[in-house]
C-alpha cells in the first residue's frame, strides 16, 4: 500500500492530521490536471477542493484495492467535465481590473517553463484534442500506468495505448511544423 493510502487509512482511524499528508501528496498536481480541462486556475482550485471534500464526506466510496491517486483523478475528471457542461449552458466572461468583460482563457503556454524546447513541447501538447492531452498528462506527467489512466478516462487499456501513440505522433508533427523540421523532430523523439 502506498503512503497516501496509509495516510488516508490513518485519517479514517481518527488521525485528523493524516489528511494533510493526502492533500500535500495530490493537491498541486490535481489542480494542474483539472486546469487542463477548465483553463481557469481559480475554477481548478475550487474543483480540487470539492474533490477532497467529497473524499472526506464519502470515504466509503473509495475502494482500497485501487490507488488513491487513480480514484482522486477519476473524481476530478468527472467534476471538471461537469463544470464544462455547465459552462456551455451559461458562458462566464471574466472581468479585468478595469471592470470590463473579456473572453480570454489562459493557454497552456502560460504554464510553460523558460526552456525553449519545453515551451514548444508544452505548446504542442496544448494543441492536442482533450483525450490525447489527458492521456499524455496522466501517463507521462502523473506517472500513472495505462491501466490506471484507463480507469480515470473510462476507456480500455488498449484505447489508452492507442491514444498515447496517436498523441505522440500528433505532437511530433506539430513540433516539426512549428520548429522548422528535423531539429525539433530529434528533440521530440526523447518522449
C-alpha positions in Angstrom: 0.0 0.0 0.0 1.3 3.4 -0.9 1.9 6.2 1.6 -1.2 8.3 0.6 -3.4 5.2 1.1 -1.8 4.7 4.5 -2.3 8.3 5.4 -6.0 8.1 4.4 -6.4 4.9 6.5 -4.9 6.8 9.5 -7.3 9.6 8.8 -10.2 7.2 8.8 -8.9 5.8 12.1 -9.1 9.2 13.7 -5.8 10.9 13.0 -7.1 14.2 11.6 -3.6 15.4 10.7 -3.1 12.5 8.3 -5.4 14.1 5.8 -2.9 16.9 5.4 -0.5 14.3 4.0 -3.1 13.3 1.4 -3.5 16.9 0.5 0.2 17.5 0.2 0.6 14.5 -2.0 -2.0 15.4 -4.5 -3.3 19.0 -4.3 -0.9 20.8 -6.7 -0.8 18.2 -9.4 -4.6 17.6 -9.2 -5.2 21.3 -9.7 -2.9 21.3 -12.7 -4.7 18.2 -14.1 -8.1 19.9 -13.7 -6.9 23.1 -15.2 -6.1 21.2 -18.4 -9.9 20.8 -18.8 -11.3 24.1 -17.4 -8.4 26.5 -18.4 -9.1 28.6 -15.3 -6.8 28.2 -12.3 -9.4 29.5 -9.8 -12.0 27.1 -11.0 -9.5 24.3 -11.0 -8.7 25.0 -7.3 -12.4 25.1 -6.5 -12.9 21.7 -8.2 -9.9 20.2 -6.4 -11.2 21.4 -3.1 -14.6 19.8 -4.0 -12.8 16.5 -4.8 -11.1 16.4 -1.4 -14.4 17.4 0.3 -16.1 14.5 -1.5 -13.4 12.2 -0.2 -13.9 13.4 3.4 -17.7 13.3 3.2 -18.0 9.9 1.4 -14.9 7.8 2.4 -16.9 4.6 1.8 -16.9 5.2 -1.9 -13.2 4.8 -2.1 -12.1 1.2 -2.8 -8.7 0.5 -1.3 -8.0 -2.1 -4.0 -7.3 0.9 -6.3 -4.6 3.6 -5.8 -6.0 6.7 -4.1 -4.4 8.7 -6.9 -6.5 6.9 -9.5 -9.7 7.5 -7.5 -9.0 11.2 -7.0 -8.2 11.8 -10.6 -11.3 9.9 -11.7 -13.5 12.1 -9.5 -11.6 15.2 -10.6 -12.1 14.4 -14.3 -15.8 13.9 -13.7 -16.2 17.1 -11.9 -14.2 19.1 -14.5 -16.4 17.7 -17.3 -19.5 18.6 -15.3 -18.1 22.1 -14.9 -17.5 22.4 -18.7 -21.1 21.2 -19.4 -22.5 23.9 -17.1 -20.2 26.5 -18.6 -21.6 25.6 -22.1 -25.1 26.4 -20.9 -24.1 29.7 -19.3 -20.9 31.2 -20.6 -18.9 33.1 -17.9 -16.8 36.0 -19.1 -14.1 37.1 -16.7 -13.8 40.8 -15.6 -10.5 42.5 -15.8 -9.1 45.1 -13.4 -10.9 47.9 -15.2 -14.3 46.3 -14.7 -14.6 45.3 -18.4 -15.6 41.9 -19.5 -13.4 40.0 -21.9 -13.3 36.5 -23.3 -9.8 35.1 -22.9 -8.9 31.8 -21.4 -5.4 31.0 -20.3 -3.5 28.9 -22.7 -1.2 26.0 -21.7 1.7 28.2 -22.9 1.3 30.4 -19.7 2.5 27.4 -17.7 5.5 26.6 -19.8 8.9 26.9 -18.4 11.6 29.2 -19.8 13.4 26.4 -21.8 12.5 27.0 -25.4 12.3 23.3 -26.3 10.0 22.6 -23.3 7.9 25.6 -24.4 7.5 24.2 -27.8 6.6 20.8 -26.4 4.1 22.3 -24.0 2.5 24.3 -26.8 2.2 21.2 -29.0 0.6 19.3 -26.1 -1.8 22.2 -25.6 -3.0 21.9 -29.2 -4.0 18.2 -28.8 -7.6 17.1 -28.5 -8.8 16.6 -25.0 -8.4 12.8 -25.0 -4.8 12.9 -26.3 -3.8 15.6 -23.9 -5.4 13.8 -20.9 -3.8 10.5 -21.8 -0.3 12.2 -22.1 -0.7 14.1 -18.9 -1.9 11.0 -16.8 0.8 8.6 -18.1 3.8 10.9 -18.6 3.3 13.7 -16.1 1.3 11.9 -13.4 3.2 8.6 -13.7 0.1 6.5 -14.0 0.1 3.2 -15.7 -2.0 2.8 -18.8 -4.4 0.7 -16.7 -4.8 3.5 -14.2 -5.3 6.1 -16.9 -7.9 3.8 -18.5 -9.9 3.8 -15.2 -9.7 7.6 -14.9 -10.7 8.2 -18.6 -13.2 5.3 -18.6 -11.6 3.6 -21.5 -9.8 0.3 -22.0 -6.1 -0.1 -21.6 -5.7 -0.7 -25.3 -7.6 2.6 -26.1 -5.1 4.4 -23.8 -2.2 2.9 -25.6 -3.7 3.9 -29.0 -4.3 7.4 -27.7 -0.7 7.7 -26.5 0.6 6.5 -29.8 -1.6 9.0 -31.8 -0.9 11.8 -29.4 2.9 11.4 -29.7 2.6 11.2 -33.5 0.5 14.4 -33.4 3.0 16.2 -31.1 5.9 15.2 -33.4 4.1 16.5 -36.5 3.1 19.8 -34.7 6.7 20.3 -33.4 8.1 19.7 -36.9 5.6 22.2 -38.4 6.3 24.9 -35.8 10.0 24.5 -35.2 11.4 24.0 -38.6 11.7 20.3 -39.2 14.4 17.8 -38.2 15.9 19.5 -35.2 12.5 19.6 -33.4 11.8 16.1 -34.5 15.0 14.8 -32.9 14.2 16.6 -29.7 10.7 15.2 -29.6 11.9 11.6 -30.1 13.0 11.7 -26.4 9.4 11.5 -25.2 
